[in-house]
Amino acid sequence: MFEEVEKLGQRLRPSRGPRPAQFVGTVAKLAGEPGADGRVEGEVELQLQVDDELLTARVVLGADDYRDAARAHLEQLFVKIRGVLHRGTRLHRLAAPTEFTVLDA
């Protein structure tokens, strides 16, 4: 019986924490503002497919990636991004974003 309790404890124990992963999804909302150089940058809301769930995650993008996100939003294209997903109750956050790419049809 102690063996089973130990196994259960290991499964319930949190892992080492969130790790960077790659995600694919769509751009649902743009909420950027002009930066110091006048180019728009800032928060983007993504709909990401994570396993069998569709999650809404916010991420802050620099001007170049924000421009690409705006194009993907207007043209309804999929995007790919790498980052650390921090889950919330309804809205999630994608930290340390890298490798933002628009997947052209």
C-alpha positions in Angstrom: 0.0 0.0 0.0 2.9 2.4 0.8 4.2 1.8 -2.7 0.9 3.0 -4.3 0.8 6.1 -2.1 4.4 6.9 -3.1 3.5 6.5 -6.8 0.5 8.8 -6.4 2.6 11.4 -4.6 5.1 11.5 -7.4 2.3 12.0 -10.0 0.7 14.8 -8.0 4.0 16.6 -7.3 4.5 19.5 -9.7 7.2 19.0 -12.3 10.3 21.3 -12.4 8.1 24.1 -13.7 7.1 25.4 -17.1 9.6 24.8 -19.9 9.8 26.5 -23.3 7.7 24.8 -26.0 6.5 25.4 -29.5 2.9 26.3 -30.1 0.7 26.8 -33.2 -2.4 28.9 -33.3 -4.1 32.0 -34.6 -4.0 35.7 -33.7 -7.2 36.6 -32.0 -6.6 40.2 -30.8 -4.0 42.9 -31.2 -3.5 45.5 -28.5 -0.2 47.2 -29.3 0.9 50.8 -29.0 3.6 52.8 -30.6 7.0 52.2 -29.0 9.8 54.7 -28.5 10.8 54.4 -32.2 7.1 55.0 -33.3 6.6 51.4 -34.4 3.7 49.5 -32.9 4.6 46.7 -30.5 2.9 45.1 -27.5 0.3 42.7 -26.4 -1.2 40.1 -28.7 -3.8 37.5 -27.8 -3.4 34.1 -29.4 -5.6 31.1 -29.7 -3.2 28.2 -29.2 -3.8 24.5 -29.7 -2.2 22.7 -26.7 -2.7 19.0 -26.8 -6.5 18.6 -27.1 -7.3 22.1 -25.7 -7.7 25.5 -27.4 -6.2 28.0 -25.1 -6.2 31.8 -25.1 -2.8 33.2 -24.2 -1.4 36.7 -24.1 2.1 37.5 -25.3 4.1 40.7 -25.7 5.8 41.0 -29.0 8.4 43.4 -30.4 7.7 45.6 -33.4 8.8 43.2 -36.1 6.9 40.2 -34.7 3.9 42.5 -34.0 3.8 43.5 -37.6 3.9 39.9 -38.6 1.1 39.1 -36.1 -1.0 41.9 -37.6 -0.6 40.4 -41.1 -1.5 36.9 -39.8 -4.6 38.4 -38.1 -5.7 40.2 -41.2 -5.1 37.3 -43.6 -6.3 34.6 -41.1 -3.1 32.7 -41.2 -1.7 30.3 -38.6 1.4 31.3 -36.5 4.1 29.4 -34.7 5.8 30.6 -31.6 8.1 29.3 -28.9 7.8 30.3 -25.3 7.0 29.4 -21.8 3.2 28.9 -21.2 2.0 30.0 -17.7 -1.5 28.8 -17.2 -4.1 30.9 -15.6 -7.8 30.2 -14.8 -9.2 31.5 -18.1 -6.4 33.5 -19.7 -2.9 32.2 -20.0 0.4 34.0 -20.5 3.2 33.1 -22.9 6.5 34.4 -21.6 10.0 34.6 -23.2 8.6 34.4 -26.8 11.0 33.5 -29.6 10.8 32.2 -33.1 7.5 33.9 -34.0 6.7 32.8 -37.5 3.7 33.3 -39.8 2.8 30.0 -41.5 1.9 31.1 -45.0 -0.8 29.0 -46.7 
